[in-house]
């Protein structure tokens, strides 16, 4: 089964930190770039961060630049999102994603999401 499973979300106070994990299975994780997205109630899905297959290149949305860090461990088939200095505006369902190739074509792989709530 080709899948991502996100974990690590929860309730945190403003200014706090969380680390999200995204465990991959069913495909060769190290071949592909990974992205984290989020979607807050009433808003469109937003790209938060991306990382290249070897971890050497990353990019971030302006809204999280300097606060979030994306990383990956290809030996563990896992991507991470370290979230620091959290704000209420960061409250959202967070998803990881990769666009992979199989014998029959391209496939978008998405996890089920993990909920992050930033509140006092």
C-alpha positions as CSV (number, residue, x, y, z in Angstrom):
1,X,0.0,0.0,0.0
2,X,1.4,3.4,-1.1
3,X,0.8,5.8,1.8
4,X,1.9,8.6,4.2
5,X,0.9,8.6,7.8
6,X,1.2,11.9,9.7
7,X,1.6,12.2,13.4
8,X,2.6,14.7,16.0
9,X,-0.2,17.2,16.0
10,X,-2.0,18.4,19.0
11,X,-2.8,21.4,21.1
12,X,-0.1,23.9,21.9
13,X,0.1,27.4,23.3
14,X,1.2,30.4,21.2
15,X,5.0,30.6,21.1
16,X,5.3,26.8,21.6
17,X,6.7,24.1,19.3
18,X,5.6,20.9,17.8
19,X,7.3,18.4,15.5
20,X,5.2,16.6,12.9
21,X,6.3,13.3,11.3
22,X,5.3,11.8,8.0
23,X,6.0,8.1,7.7
24,X,6.1,6.7,4.1
25,X,5.6,3.2,2.9
26,X,4.9,1.3,-0.3
27,X,7.3,3.3,-2.5
28,X,10.9,4.3,-2.8
29,X,10.8,7.3,-0.5
30,X,14.3,8.5,-1.2
31,X,13.5,9.2,-4.9
32,X,11.0,11.9,-4.3
33,X,10.6,15.4,-3.0
34,X,8.2,15.8,-0.1
35,X,5.9,18.7,0.7
36,X,3.9,19.7,3.7
37,X,0.5,21.4,3.2
38,X,-2.0,22.8,5.6
39,X,-5.7,23.7,5.5
40,X,-7.4,25.8,8.0
41,X,-11.2,26.1,8.3
42,X,-12.7,28.2,5.6
43,X,-9.4,28.6,3.8
44,X,-7.8,27.0,0.8
45,X,-5.0,24.4,1.1
46,X,-1.7,26.1,1.4
47,X,1.8,24.9,0.7
48,X,3.9,25.2,3.8
49,X,7.3,23.7,2.9
50,X,9.1,21.4,0.5
51,X,12.3,19.4,0.5
52,X,14.2,17.7,-2.3
53,X,14.8,14.0,-2.4
54,X,18.3,14.2,-0.8
55,X,17.3,16.8,1.7
56,X,19.7,19.4,0.2
57,X,17.1,21.9,-0.9
58,X,14.2,23.4,1.0
59,X,11.6,26.1,0.5
60,X,9.0,27.7,2.8
61,X,5.9,29.8,2.6
62,X,6.5,33.4,3.6
63,X,4.2,32.9,6.6
64,X,6.4,30.3,8.2
65,X,9.8,31.3,7.0
66,X,12.2,31.5,9.9
67,X,9.9,29.5,12.2
68,X,9.4,26.1,10.6
69,X,12.0,23.6,9.4
70,X,11.4,20.8,7.0
71,X,13.7,17.8,7.1
72,X,13.8,14.1,6.2
73,X,15.5,10.9,7.1
74,X,15.6,8.6,4.1
75,X,16.9,5.7,6.1
76,X,13.7,5.9,8.2
77,X,11.4,6.8,5.2
78,X,10.2,9.7,7.2
79,X,9.8,13.5,6.7
80,X,9.5,16.0,9.5
81,X,8.2,19.5,10.1
82,X,9.6,21.2,13.1
83,X,7.3,24.1,14.0
84,X,8.5,26.8,16.4
85,X,7.1,30.1,17.6
86,X,3.7,28.9,16.8
87,X,0.9,31.4,16.2
88,X,-2.9,30.9,16.3
89,X,-2.9,31.5,12.6
90,X,-0.9,28.2,12.2
91,X,-4.0,26.2,13.4
92,X,-4.8,23.8,10.6
93,X,-4.9,20.2,9.4
94,X,-1.4,19.4,8.2
95,X,-0.7,17.0,5.3
96,X,2.4,15.6,3.7
97,X,2.5,14.9,0.0
98,X,4.7,13.4,-2.8
99,X,4.2,13.1,-6.5
100,X,5.5,9.6,-7.4
101,X,5.8,7.5,-10.5
102,X,4.6,3.9,-10.7
103,X,4.4,1.5,-13.7
104,X,1.1,2.9,-14.8
105,X,1.8,6.7,-14.4
106,X,2.0,9.5,-11.9
107,X,0.4,9.2,-8.5
108,X,-0.2,11.8,-5.8
109,X,0.4,10.4,-2.4
110,X,-1.3,12.1,0.6
111,X,-1.5,11.3,4.2
112,X,-4.7,11.5,6.3
113,X,-3.5,14.7,8.0
114,X,-2.7,15.6,11.6
115,X,-4.4,18.5,13.4
116,X,-2.4,21.3,14.9
117,X,-4.3,23.7,17.2
118,X,-2.5,26.8,18.6
119,X,-4.5,28.4,21.3
120,X,-4.2,29.9,24.8
